[in-house]
Amino acid sequence: MAIIASGSGGWRVTGVNACARALGVAAGEALADMRARVPEIDVREAAPAEDRAALERLARWTMAFSPFVAPWPEEEGSGLTLDIAGCTHLFGGEEGLAKRLAASLARFGLSARLAIAGSIGAAQALARYGKDAITIVSPGEDYAVLADLPVAALRLTPAISTGLQRLGLKRISDIAHLPRAPLARRFGAGLLKRLDQALDRAPESFSPLALPAECRAQAVLAEPIASRDHVLALAETLMGDLVLQLEQGSKGARGLRLQLYRVDGKVTALEIGLARPTRDIRHALKLFALKLDALAEAFDAGFGFEAARLEVPQTEILSPTQAGLAAETKDENLSLLIDCLGSRLGLANVVRAHPCDTHIPERAMRLMPAENGDAEWAGEALPRPLLMLPCAEPAEVMALLPDGPPSLFRWRGVRYSIVYAEGPERLRPEWWRGQKATRDYYVAEDEDGRRFWLYREGAYGGATPPKWFVHGVFA
């Protein structure tokens, strides 16, 4: 099979598989010439957007080998850059990591060329133009392994590569020892920059798909696992490693992300949020168990998971607490309830009334995610109804005295006789909001024991007569 794309010179081959390569088809060949020689070959049109999406999915899968992964820029081809510093010991060294990665890719039907070097430029050059499928460069041998590679291996633009070849400078060794000033004048500073990056003379960095979390633990398994209990046991082991990291920084986790890497290349992610910072392993495992139960049939282990990573995307300072014989505090029980609800509904969907710094009743509380801050009210406890109406509703009220409490009122078409009334509680307006009328609130109880919260807006004798409203019901 051959992949073709349309360009300024017509349709040309951009990629071939092993069978097409055996028939002599090569990338860059014109479609008409290829058809004339191999008429029976299967031809497919290139889909760059789909190829790029597949490359990014593969990049996320390779995070099982390193947390720092990024696809190459589109103009440099289809490849991945991994920073494996600090990861090789998990696979028995650099060679063990390379062989494990190549074998895993082969299971997906992907043939890969791998190179490990001290610089991004050298590794990419050897991966694209090296002789071996796996190349590992020892420190200080960058020039020795790069010298015979074509100048195109330096990730130069086509114009610069063509210009060098016309001058007979076809290999890296041909330009490595030439005077730098003439090269820079003829081809620009970009040529020297790429040369220095490949030979590890100039620094080069890349932006990974996702920055690794502050605290993380990972495991590469000798045998794949698939059952729910095995996943929870693995999470418990990784959480034990995380607790040590969190304790060293006197921090607690405000969320956990468990990434499970399947043997077929797919990645399953389980993420939980926490209402308060914690280092409690049992609490975290309970939430992961609830998450697995909520997924039910949607949780597909395929042929099993071969690697896993547990990360803490957000941490907070967790001060040491005195461990005693008493039961869990009220706050701990409430946090446990919020976390359990959040693991099923999402923490953003678990809301709680948070006090606001105002004395106007309809603005005194607002619903916010329960995980955000402390919702305790430190102010004076005033009588407030259990049910506050969304908007105060008008009522017809009769009072014995103009400024006295209500003795009779009609609301929603029903007449209520008041036998007891308490008040008034006067609330003055907030001038910065444009509210002008003062409110006098009363707690009124009718003959059947029902208690209402009414207020009179305005005062008698003013320019406009006062109005009465029902704002809530106590019970």
Secondary structure, 3 states (H helix, E strand, C coil): CEEEEEECCEEEEEEECHHHHHCCCCCCCEHHHHHHHCCCCCEEECCHHHHHHHHHHHHHHHHHCCCEEEECCHHHCCCEEEECCCCHHHHCCHHHHHHHHHHHHHHCCCCCCEEECCCHHHHHHHHHHCCCCEEECCCCCHHHHHCCCEHHHHCCCHHHHHHHHHCCCCEHHHHHCCCHHHHHHHHCHHHHHHHHHHCCCCCCCCCCCCCCCCEEEEEEEEEEECCHHHHHHHHHHHHHHHHHHHHHCCEEEEEEEEEEEECCCCEEEEEEEEEEEECCHHHHHHHHHHHHHHHHHHCCCCCCEEEEEEEECCEEECCCCCCCCCCCCHHHHHHHHHHHHHHHHCHHHCEEEEECCCCCHHHCEEEEECCCCCCCCCCCCCCCCCEEEEEEEEEEEEECCCCCCEEEEEECCEEEEEEEEEEEEEECCCHHHCCCCCEEEEEEEECCCCEEEEEEECCCCCCCCCEEEEEEECC
